C-alpha cells in the first residue's frame, strides 16, 4: 500500500527563519544536480550535499539544506524528474541539512530520521538531549523515526538507512542505495576536509573512524560515496580520510601519554603531516580528538 502524499509545489512553500539561515545571503547560491549512478544524483548548493533518488515511485531526498533554498532545490529536482518528492531523510539534525524540512513537509513530503534527530530538534519535548539544539517548528520535525535500521523498497531499489555509533553527532544515519551501489554518509564524511565532530551533540571521533571502516568493508571499487561536504567521492577518497583520522588519533594519543594538556596538544600540530591534503578547522578537529583520547 502506498502512502498518498501531496505533490511538491512551490505554492505551498513556507520559509522557515532559523538563526543559521537568517544570517546568510543566499541570493547568489546556484543549485545543481549531478548524476552519480542508476537513479541517484547529488544536489549541491550551500550546506550539506543532498542525495536524490528518482524513479516512478517518486523522488526520495536525503537532506534539504536551508529553507530559503527550497524553491531552487525543487527546480533542480524537477530538471531530473517530474515525480513529486515523497520522502526526505535527514542524516542528522544540523540546520544545513534540515533547514528545508518545514517547506518540504508543508509540500507533502514525509520527513524521516533517526530518533535522536527528532530529540535534538525538539528539546521542549525531549529534555534529556538538549545539547546545543533549539526548538524547531513542529512542521520541520521528523514524523517517522528509527533506531538502528530502516529499509525503503523504492524506485526498484533497496534504500537502507542505518544508524552508526556516535560520530559526527549521536543521531547520524548513513544511507546505502543498494542497487545503485551508492552511499550517502552525511557529515560522518567530509571529503578532503577535517571533520567537524559535534561533541556537544554526542559526537565522538572514534565513531567517525568506526563508520569509515564500516563503509570501506562494504564498498567495492565501483562504489560512489556522497559526503556531507566536499566533492563526490570514491572508496579511495574515504580510505585517505580514514587513514588521516587514524594517523591524527595516534599522534594525539602519543602527546597525551607525554602528559600534554589539550592546549599543548593543539600547539604541537598533530595534523601537520596531513595539512597538505586536508583543509578546514584543524584546531577544532584536534580538540575533539583529544577529548576522545582522554575519554571525555
Buried (B, 14 or more C-beta within 10 A) or exposed (E): EEEEBEEBEEEBBBBBEBEBBEEBEBEEBEBEBBEBBBBBBBBBBBBBBBBBBBBEBBBBBBBBBBBBBBBBBBEBBBEBBEBBBBBBBBBBBBBBBBBBBBBBBBBBBBBBBBBBBBBBBBBEEBEEBEBEBBEBBEBBBBEEBBEEEBEBEBBEBBBBBBBBEBBBBBBBBBBBBEBBBBBBBBBBBBBBBBBBBBBEBBBBBBBBBBBBBBBBEEBEEEBBBBBBBBEBBBBEBBBBBBEBBEBBBEBBBBBBEEEBEBEEBBEBEBBEEBEEEBEBEBEBBBBBBBBBBEEE
